[in-house]
Amino acid sequence: MKNRQKHIQVKTIEGVYPPGEDTWFLSEIIMNFILENSERNSVYVKNGVICEVGIGSGYISILLSLNFPGMTIIGTDISPL
């Protein structure tokens, strides 16, 4: 996949799921979906809200907040860490 954003450094502690191949794959799908639909739904891309459930390391939320600063990103996880 061509759009890998591996330059984002995410430090995790024991018990937190670290970013892996599934994270890179899902983040590319989400980024491509938003970019492909941004012209039709520009108000949502500029002012939208995304909720990531099972945030783990936070990689996807960090990536989205860096690329779409107008969006509100909410992340939640069951882990107390």
C-alpha positions as CSV (number, residue, x, y, z in Angstrom):
1,M,0.0,0.0,0.0
2,K,1.4,3.4,-1.0
3,N,0.2,5.8,1.6
4,R,1.9,4.4,4.7
5,Q,2.3,7.0,7.4
6,K,5.0,5.2,9.3
7,H,6.8,8.4,10.2
8,I,4.3,8.9,13.1
9,Q,6.0,7.6,16.2
10,V,3.7,6.1,18.8
11,K,5.1,4.9,22.0
12,T,3.1,2.2,23.8
13,I,3.3,0.7,27.3
14,E,2.9,-2.9,28.3
15,G,-0.7,-4.0,27.7
16,V,-1.4,-1.5,24.9
17,Y,-1.8,-3.0,21.4
18,P,1.0,-1.6,19.3
19,P,0.5,-0.4,15.7
20,G,0.9,-3.3,13.2
21,E,0.0,-4.3,9.7
22,D,-3.7,-4.2,10.5
23,T,-3.3,-0.7,11.8
24,W,-1.5,0.5,8.6
25,F,-4.1,-1.3,6.4
26,L,-7.1,0.2,8.2
27,S,-5.6,3.7,8.4
28,E,-5.0,3.6,4.6
29,I,-8.6,2.6,4.0
30,I,-9.9,5.3,6.2
31,M,-7.7,8.0,4.7
32,N,-8.6,6.9,1.1
33,F,-12.3,6.9,1.9
34,I,-12.2,10.4,3.4
35,L,-10.1,11.8,0.5
36,E,-12.2,10.2,-2.2
37,N,-15.4,11.6,-0.6
38,S,-14.0,15.0,0.5
39,E,-15.3,16.9,-2.5
40,R,-18.9,15.6,-2.2
41,N,-18.9,16.0,1.6
42,S,-16.5,18.8,2.2
43,V,-18.5,20.1,5.2
44,Y,-18.0,16.8,6.9
45,V,-14.3,16.6,6.2
46,K,-13.8,20.2,7.5
47,N,-16.2,19.9,10.5
48,G,-16.9,16.3,11.0
49,V,-16.6,14.0,14.0
50,I,-14.9,10.6,14.0
51,C,-15.1,8.3,17.0
52,E,-12.6,5.5,17.1
53,V,-13.7,2.6,19.4
54,G,-10.9,0.4,20.6
55,I,-8.2,3.1,20.1
56,G,-5.2,1.0,21.3
57,S,-2.1,3.1,20.7
58,G,-4.0,6.0,19.2
59,Y,-2.2,5.8,15.8
60,I,-5.3,6.1,13.6
61,S,-6.7,9.0,15.6
62,I,-3.3,10.8,15.6
63,L,-3.0,10.2,11.8
64,L,-6.5,11.6,11.2
65,S,-6.0,14.6,13.4
66,L,-2.8,15.5,11.7
67,N,-4.3,15.2,8.2
68,F,-7.8,16.7,8.9
69,P,-7.3,19.3,11.6
70,G,-10.9,20.6,11.3
71,M,-12.3,17.3,12.4
72,T,-13.1,16.4,15.9
73,I,-11.5,13.0,16.8
74,I,-12.9,11.1,19.8
75,G,-11.1,7.9,20.9
76,T,-12.1,5.3,23.5
77,D,-10.8,2.0,24.8
78,I,-11.8,-0.5,27.4
79,S,-8.3,-0.7,28.8
80,P,-7.6,1.5,31.8
81,L,-4.0,2.1,30.7
